[in-house]
């Protein structure tokens, strides 16, 4: 095979492979990046997180339907991100992730600040990647200069925890931030957002830890 056709074949196989793995990875497993302002004089953050998802209840049907992986036991996952503060109201994250029975995936998250009232912050998130889209309402409350609690209820078309209700704590140390998060999630068997039949729901609990540095 000549060099040009061989190169074209390699490119096509690479694109198809990345698309396939991104399809089945579908979405990050946790929130981890809380709705807490960056440190003073910072407009960018780089971070990483790891988590484990535990299936608490599987559908009564023997067939897993749409969700055909990680249907029992504990599934580890991890992701990395870069966040840019575009303005006082807008922020953008680029995310890459892997795990939960998959290889890799990627996407973007756009955050808009709705309420900034002293220690309370409420935003709206729109996130998505290849065959993955979701919306969230991140809320945080500062307990002190260095400690904040947060939640980020979300719903989306994703293969794990299509509906997710987390709670977490963020601790700052200089330009570093450590986050600890736990939550519960639900996913329909036939379709991620199909919650009309309780017996066809996957219910799960998860925990995660993340760390980021601000620039």
C-alpha positions in Angstrom: 0.0 0.0 0.0 1.3 3.4 -0.9 2.2 6.0 1.8 -0.7 8.3 1.1 -3.5 5.7 1.2 -1.9 4.1 4.2 -1.8 7.4 6.0 -5.4 8.1 5.1 -6.4 4.6 6.4 -4.6 5.2 9.7 -6.4 8.6 10.1 -9.8 7.1 9.4 -9.2 4.2 11.9 -8.0 6.7 14.5 -11.0 8.9 14.1 -13.4 6.0 14.3 -11.7 4.6 17.4 -11.7 7.9 19.3 -15.4 8.4 18.3 -16.3 4.9 19.5 -14.5 5.3 22.9 -15.9 8.8 23.4 -19.4 7.4 22.7 -19.2 4.8 25.4 -17.4 7.0 27.9 -20.2 9.5 27.5 -19.7 11.9 30.5 -17.5 12.7 33.5 -18.4 10.5 36.5 -18.4 13.4 39.1 -18.8 17.2 39.4 -15.6 17.8 41.4 -15.2 21.4 40.0 -17.3 23.4 42.5 -19.1 26.7 41.9 -16.5 28.5 44.0 -14.5 31.6 42.7 -10.9 31.2 41.7 -8.2 32.6 44.0 -7.5 36.3 43.8 -5.6 37.4 40.7 -6.3 34.0 39.0 -8.3 33.5 35.8 -7.5 29.9 35.0 -7.4 26.5 36.8 -6.0 23.1 35.9 -7.2 20.0 37.9 -7.7 16.3 38.1 -10.1 14.0 39.9 -10.8 10.4 40.7 -14.0 8.6 41.7 -15.7 5.3 42.3 -19.3 4.6 41.4 -21.2 1.8 43.2 -24.4 0.3 41.8 -26.9 0.0 44.7 -29.8 -1.3 42.7 -30.2 -2.7 39.2 -33.4 -3.2 37.2 -35.4 -6.3 37.8 -35.1 -7.2 34.2 -32.1 -9.4 33.3 -31.3 -7.2 30.3 -29.4 -4.0 31.0 -30.7 -2.3 27.9 -29.1 1.0 27.1 -26.7 0.8 30.0 -24.8 -2.3 29.1 -21.6 -1.9 31.1 -20.7 -1.3 34.8 -24.1 -2.6 35.9 -22.8 -4.3 39.1 -20.0 -3.7 41.6 -17.8 -0.7 41.9 -16.5 1.2 38.8 -13.5 3.5 39.1 -13.1 6.6 36.9 -11.0 9.7 36.5 -10.9 13.0 34.7 -8.8 16.1 34.1 -9.9 19.6 33.3 -8.9 23.2 32.4 -11.1 26.1 33.4 -11.0 29.6 32.1 -12.8 32.6 33.7 -13.9 34.4 30.6 -15.7 37.3 32.4 -17.3 38.1 35.7 -20.3 36.0 34.7 -19.0 33.3 32.3 -16.6 30.4 32.7 -15.6 27.6 30.3 -14.1 24.2 31.1 -12.5 21.6 28.8 -12.8 18.1 30.2 -11.2 14.7 29.4 -12.3 11.6 31.3 -12.0 7.8 31.4 -13.2 4.9 33.4 -16.5 3.2 34.4 -15.9 0.3 32.0 -14.8 2.7 29.2 -11.6 4.1 27.8 -11.9 7.9 27.2 -14.0 10.8 26.3 -14.0 14.6 26.2 -16.3 17.6 26.3 -16.9 21.3 27.3 -18.9 22.9 30.1 -20.1 26.5 30.0 -21.0 28.2 33.3 -23.1 31.3 33.8 -23.2 33.1 37.2 -26.9 33.8 38.2 -26.5 34.9 41.9 -23.4 36.2 43.7 -24.7 37.3 47.1 -21.8 37.3 49.6 -21.0 33.7 50.5 -23.8 32.3 48.3 -23.2 31.6 44.6 -25.7 30.0 42.2 -24.9 29.3 38.5 -26.2 27.5 35.5 -24.1 24.9 33.6 -24.5 23.6 30.1 -22.2 20.7 29.3 -21.7 18.3 26.5 -19.5 16.2 24.3 -19.9 13.5 21.7 -23.4 12.1 22.3 -23.5 13.5 25.8 -25.3 16.7 26.9 -26.4 17.9 30.3 -27.5 20.8 32.4 -26.8 21.6 36.0 -27.5 24.1 38.8 -24.2 24.5 40.8 -24.6 26.1 44.2 -21.9 26.9 46.7 -21.8 28.6 50.1 -18.6 29.8 51.8 -18.2 28.8 55.4 -15.0 30.7 55.7 -12.3 32.3 53.5 -10.8 28.9 52.7 -13.8 26.4 53.1 -17.0 26.1 51.0 -19.7 23.5 50.7 -21.4 22.9 47.4 -23.9 20.9 45.4 -24.5 20.5 41.7 -27.8 18.7 40.9 -27.8 17.8 37.2 -29.7 15.9 34.5 -28.4 14.8 31.2 -28.3 12.2 28.4 -25.4 10.1 29.7 -24.9 6.5 30.4 -24.1 6.7 34.1 -26.1 8.8 36.6 -28.3 10.6 34.1 -29.7 12.3 37.2 -27.2 13.2 39.8 -27.4 14.8 43.2 -23.9 15.5 44.8 -22.7 17.3 47.9 -19.1 18.3 48.5 -16.6 20.5 50.3 -13.8 22.6 48.8 -10.8 23.6 50.8 -8.3 26.2 49.6 -4.6 26.4 50.4 -2.9 29.2 48.6 -3.4 28.6 44.9 -4.4 25.0 45.4 -7.9 23.6 46.0 -8.9 20.2 47.3 -12.5 18.9 46.8 -14.3 16.0 48.3 -17.6 14.9 46.9 -20.3 12.2 47.4 -23.6 11.8 45.7 -26.4 9.5 44.4 -27.6 9.0 40.9 -30.3 7.3 38.8 -30.3 6.1 35.2 -33.1 4.5 33.2 -32.6 1.1 31.7 -34.2 1.6 28.3 -33.1 5.2 28.0 -31.0 7.2 30.5 -33.8 9.7 31.3 -36.7 7.3 31.3 -37.8 7.3 35.0 -41.4 6.3 34.4 -40.8 2.7 35.6 -39.1 2.5 39.0 -38.3 -1.2 38.5 -36.2 -0.3 35.4 -33.9 2.2 37.3 -30.3 1.9 38.1 -29.6 3.6 41.4 -26.0 4.2 42.5 -23.8 6.1 45.0 -20.4 7.6 44.2 -17.6 9.4 45.9 -14.7 11.4 44.4 -11.7 13.6 45.2 -10.3 16.4 43.1 -7.5 18.9 43.2 -6.7 21.9 41.1 -4.2 24.7 40.9 -5.1 28.3 40.0 -3.1 30.6 37.7 
